[in-house]
Amino acid sequence: MTDDILLPYQQAWIKDTAAVKVWEKSRRIGASYVEALASVLEAAKSKEARGQSTYYLSYSKEMTQQFAKDSAFWAKHINAAASEVEEVALKDEDKDITVYRIRFASGFEIWGLPSTARSLRSKQGRVIIDEAAFVDDMNELIKAAMALQMWGGCVRILSTHNGDDNPFNELVKEVREGKKNYSLHRTTFDEALEQGLYKRICLVKSEAWSAEKQEQWREEIIGDYGDGADEELFCISTRAGTRYFPSALLESVSDPGAAVIRKSCEDGFTFEKEEKRVKEFDKWLKREVRDILLAHENPVYIGEDFARSGDLTSIFFDEEMPDGRLLTFLVIELRNVPFSQQWQVIKYVMETLPNLGSAAFDSRGNGQMIAELAAQEWPGFVYQVMITTKWYAENFPGLKGAMEDNTTTIPDDPFIRDDFRVVGLKAGIPCVLERSGGPRERRHGDGAIGKLMAFYAHKEDDAKGYQPMTYEAVETENRYRGKKDLWDD
């Protein structure tokens, strides 16, 4: 009924039925507007259909008035039987305060209230905290709002940013790190434009849309916000520094017991006979890697960042301990190694591990071949990851949070720590900003990405909630039994 007039990010928000939703957003994209629609849809339901009243709180009386007007508009649009917006004077300590109310034939109501925790006393239903970063005591307000969940209520928290140390920014980080089991949405000004915001504005104003007009309008809006555009429009909180992983944090999670095994090849090795290449790597794997793999019987999660030349392939092996910690026990680094031998390494380690959890592979560019082969060989156990800035934004915070909680580790290796040190914030999103190392051993955050891949594989398996699979081995005829292994010494 309303999908034809809502933009994609508005549709995604209204269709999300999570008990607690957080929207990290740009201004002027219609977030409060679509939440007004959600409030009307709930208030218009009967008690039998589990309708609910809504309580809207914001730091600004003008915003509260606008929300009430938007709600009245939506009520008329969907033909919901409702009163006009009423202004109600309530006694609050030693003064009267003005609140706003819309009553529905269902018996439910929409209220616009001042942003204080006591406003929610004895209330039941939905709570909206709009521009949460600007209210006086967001934490106390959220605490009061959460109490309404006990009887089926829900909480919606929307805001632009207001500083790196603001409680709203801390809340967003906690959700990204998995410390809060809330639903998180993020919409920047440019994302809203890409999904049709200015086209909708032109439609409402009966003006013709063009790409040139949209770009001009975009520049005007950015100019209006000046130095505040990053926070107000692009979901970037003002911060003290750009380095994402502090040195003290990296040192605190560095494990001297984790092995780092490196293998590099000369350029001419690529053109050696296949038999020679396979035999050399088979011997190396059996000598350097096999015993380490066999010593770890808990579920192991593999993360791979691929490179063929220049940078290096980094393969992390993280063991899930009985207490839930995810500890790196081995990293394999491959430099200038042919594709076929990289695949040989992957096959060997995945076949040798006593208990493979799952694996995540860098599926960009040339890495797609290895990732696809692995997915074909181990269907259901392999994630092919096309890394994007959105993927970084969704996963780096969780890894950092695990480090801060001391529930994951990295090797005590200066090169790998350097890989984490070149991760910084760009447009508010953690990503690899620069290279490290010298001309012959240059790196590009490879270890940080390998670790993030392993962390991602573990997180995705947790999200599945699958039970371990068991099997009974059945002996079958083997036509090779009794023949000498071609590569045995």
ChimeraX attribute file (.defattr): number of C-alpha atoms within 10 A of each C-alpha:
attribute: neighborCount
match mode: 1-to-1
recipient: residues
	/A:1	6
	/A:2	10
	/A:3	10
	/A:4	8
	/A:5	10
	/A:6	17
	/A:7	19
	/A:8	15
	/A:9	21
	/A:10	21
	/A:11	15
	/A:12	12
	/A:13	21
	/A:14	16
	/A:15	10
	/A:16	13
	/A:17	11
	/A:18	15
	/A:19	16
	/A:20	20
	/A:21	20
	/A:22	23
	/A:23	20
	/A:24	22
	/A:25	26
	/A:26	27
	/A:27	21
	/A:28	14
	/A:29	22
	/A:30	17
	/A:31	20
	/A:32	23
	/A:33	19
	/A:34	22
	/A:35	22
	/A:36	25
	/A:37	22
	/A:38	17
	/A:39	26
	/A:40	30
	/A:41	17
	/A:42	21
	/A:43	29
	/A:44	25
	/A:45	19
	/A:46	15
	/A:47	12
	/A:48	7
	/A:49	9
	/A:50	10
	/A:51	20
	/A:52	26
	/A:53	25
	/A:54	28
	/A:55	25
	/A:56	25
	/A:57	28
	/A:58	24
	/A:59	19
	/A:60	15
	/A:61	17
	/A:62	10
	/A:63	17
	/A:64	22
	/A:65	18
	/A:66	16
	/A:67	26
	/A:68	25
	/A:69	18
	/A:70	18
	/A:71	28
	/A:72	23
	/A:73	17
	/A:74	20
	/A:75	24
	/A:76	14
	/A:77	11
	/A:78	14
	/A:79	10
	/A:80	18
	/A:81	12
	/A:82	21
	/A:83	15
	/A:84	16
	/A:85	17
	/A:86	14
	/A:87	15
	/A:88	14
	/A:89	12
	/A:90	11
	/A:91	10
	/A:92	11
	/A:93	7
	/A:94	6
	/A:95	8
	/A:96	11
	/A:97	14
	/A:98	15
	/A:99	18
	/A:100	22
	/A:101	22
	/A:102	24
	/A:103	20
	/A:104	21
	/A:105	14
	/A:106	19
	/A:107	15
	/A:108	22
	/A:109	22
	/A:110	27
	/A:111	25
	/A:112	26
	/A:113	21
	/A:114	22
	/A:115	24
	/A:116	18
	/A:117	17
	/A:118	12
	/A:119	17
	/A:120	21
	/A:121	11
	/A:122	8
	/A:123	15
	/A:124	20
	/A:125	24
	/A:126	26
	/A:127	27
	/A:128	24
	/A:129	24
	/A:130	26
	/A:131	25
	/A:132	29
	/A:133	23
	/A:134	19
	/A:135	19
	/A:136	13
	/A:137	14
	/A:138	21
	/A:139	15
	/A:140	13
	/A:141	20
	/A:142	19
	/A:143	11
	/A:144	17
	/A:145	26
	/A:146	17
	/A:147	18
	/A:148	20
	/A:149	16
	/A:150	10
	/A:151	9
	/A:152	13
	/A:153	20
	/A:154	23
	/A:155	23
	/A:156	22
	/A:157	21
	/A:158	25
	/A:159	23
	/A:160	28
	/A:161	29
	/A:162	21
	/A:163	17
	/A:164	15
	/A:165	12
	/A:166	16
	/A:167	18
	/A:168	27
	/A:169	23
	/A:170	13
	/A:171	17
	/A:172	22
	/A:173	16
	/A:174	17
	/A:175	20
	/A:176	23
	/A:177	19
	/A:178	17
	/A:179	14
	/A:180	13
	/A:181	14
	/A:182	19
	/A:183	17
	/A:184	19
	/A:185	16
	/A:186	18
	/A:187	20
	/A:188	21
	/A:189	23
	/A:190	15
	/A:191	15
	/A:192	20
	/A:193	17
	/A:194	12
	/A:195	15
	/A:196	16
	/A:197	22
	/A:198	21
	/A:199	18
	/A:200	17
	/A:201	13
	/A:202	16
	/A:203	12
	/A:204	9
	/A:205	9
	/A:206	9
	/A:207	11
	/A:208	10
	/A:209	14
	/A:210	11
	/A:211	10
	/A:212	9
	/A:213	13
	/A:214	16
	/A:215	13
	/A:216	10
	/A:217	13
	/A:218	16
	/A:219	11
	/A:220	12
	/A:221	15
	/A:222	17
	/A:223	12
	/A:224	11
	/A:225	13
	/A:226	11
	/A:227	10
	/A:228	17
	/A:229	18
	/A:230	21
	/A:231	22
	/A:232	23
	/A:233	22
	/A:234	24
	/A:235	25
	/A:236	26
	/A:237	21
	/A:238	17
	/A:239	11
	/A:240	9
	/A:241	8
	/A:242	15
	/A:243	17
	/A:244	19
	/A:245	18
	/A:246	12
	/A:247	13
	/A:248	8
	/A:249	13
	/A:250	22
	/A:251	16
	/A:252	14
	/A:253	20
	/A:254	20
	/A:255	18
	/A:256	12
	/A:257	12
	/A:258	20
	/A:259	19
	/A:260	17
	/A:261	13
	/A:262	14
	/A:263	14
	/A:264	13
	/A:265	12
	/A:266	9
	/A:267	11
	/A:268	7
	/A:269	15
	/A:270	16
	/A:271	9
	/A:272	10
	/A:273	9
	/A:274	12
	/A:275	10
	/A:276	12
	/A:277	17
	/A:278	17
	/A:279	15
	/A:280	12
	/A:281	17
	/A:282	17
	/A:283	14
	/A:284	14
	/A:285	16
	/A:286	12
	/A:287	11
	/A:288	12
	/A:289	20
	/A:290	15
	/A:291	13
	/A:292	15
	/A:293	19
	/A:294	13
	/A:295	10
	/A:296	17
	/A:297	14
	/A:298	16
	/A:299	18
	/A:300	28
	/A:301	30
	/A:302	31
	/A:303	29
	/A:304	31
	/A:305	28
	/A:306	28
	/A:307	23
	/A:308	16
	/A:309	13
	/A:310	14
	/A:311	20
	/A:312	25
	/A:313	28
	/A:314	24
	/A:315	30
	/A:316	31
	/A:317	26
	/A:318	30
	/A:319	26
	/A:320	20
	/A:321	15
	/A:322	9
	/A:323	7
	/A:324	10
	/A:325	16
	/A:326	24
	/A:327	23
	/A:328	26
	/A:329	22
	/A:330	22
	/A:331	26
	/A:332	19
	/A:333	22
	/A:334	24
	/A:335	21
	/A:336	20
	/A:337	22
	/A:338	20
	/A:339	16
	/A:340	14
	/A:341	18
	/A:342	20
	/A:343	16
	/A:344	17
	/A:345	21
	/A:346	19
	/A:347	15
	/A:348	17
	/A:349	18
	/A:350	21
	/A:351	12
	/A:352	15
	/A:353	20
	/A:354	16
	/A:355	17
	/A:356	18
	/A:357	21
	/A:358	22
	/A:359	31
	/A:360	28
	/A:361	28
	/A:362	25
	/A:363	20
	/A:364	17
	/A:365	10
	/A:366	13
	/A:367	21
	/A:368	17
	/A:369	15
	/A:370	22
	/A:371	25
	/A:372	17
	/A:373	15
	/A:374	22
	/A:375	18
	/A:376	12
	/A:377	13
	/A:378	15
	/A:379	11
	/A:380	10
	/A:381	17
	/A:382	22
	/A:383	22
	/A:384	20
	/A:385	20
	/A:386	13
	/A:387	14
	/A:388	11
	/A:389	13
	/A:390	11
	/A:391	15
	/A:392	16
	/A:393	16
	/A:394	18
	/A:395	20
	/A:396	24
	/A:397	21
	/A:398	22
	/A:399	25
	/A:400	19
	/A:401	18
	/A:402	20
	/A:403	19
	/A:404	15
	/A:405	11
	/A:406	15
	/A:407	16
	/A:408	23
	/A:409	23
	/A:410	29
	/A:411	25
	/A:412	19
	/A:413	15
	/A:414	10
	/A:415	18
	/A:416	22
	/A:417	20
	/A:418	21
	/A:419	21
	/A:420	24
	/A:421	22
	/A:422	23
	/A:423	25
	/A:424	19
	/A:425	18
	/A:426	14
	/A:427	13
	/A:428	17
	/A:429	20
	/A:430	24
	/A:431	24
	/A:432	21
	/A:433	15
	/A:434	13
	/A:435	17
	/A:436	15
	/A:437	12
	/A:438	8
	/A:439	8
	/A:440	8
	/A:441	12
	/A:442	14
	/A:443	22
	/A:444	21
	/A:445	27
	/A:446	26
	/A:447	29
	/A:448	25
	/A:449	28
	/A:450	27
	/A:451	28
	/A:452	24
	/A:453	30
	/A:454	28
	/A:455	28
	/A:456	26
	/A:457	27
	/A:458	24
	/A:459	16
	/A:460	14
	/A:461	15
	/A:462	10
	/A:463	9
	/A:464	8
	/A:465	8
	/A:466	8
	/A:467	6
	/A:468	6
	/A:469	5
	/A:470	6
	/A:471	5
	/A:472	5
	/A:473	6
	/A:474	5
	/A:475	6
	/A:476	6
	/A:477	6
	/A:478	7
	/A:479	7
	/A:480	8
	/A:481	8
	/A:482	7
	/A:483	7
	/A:484	8
	/A:485	9
	/A:486	8
	/A:487	12
	/A:488	8
	/A:489	6
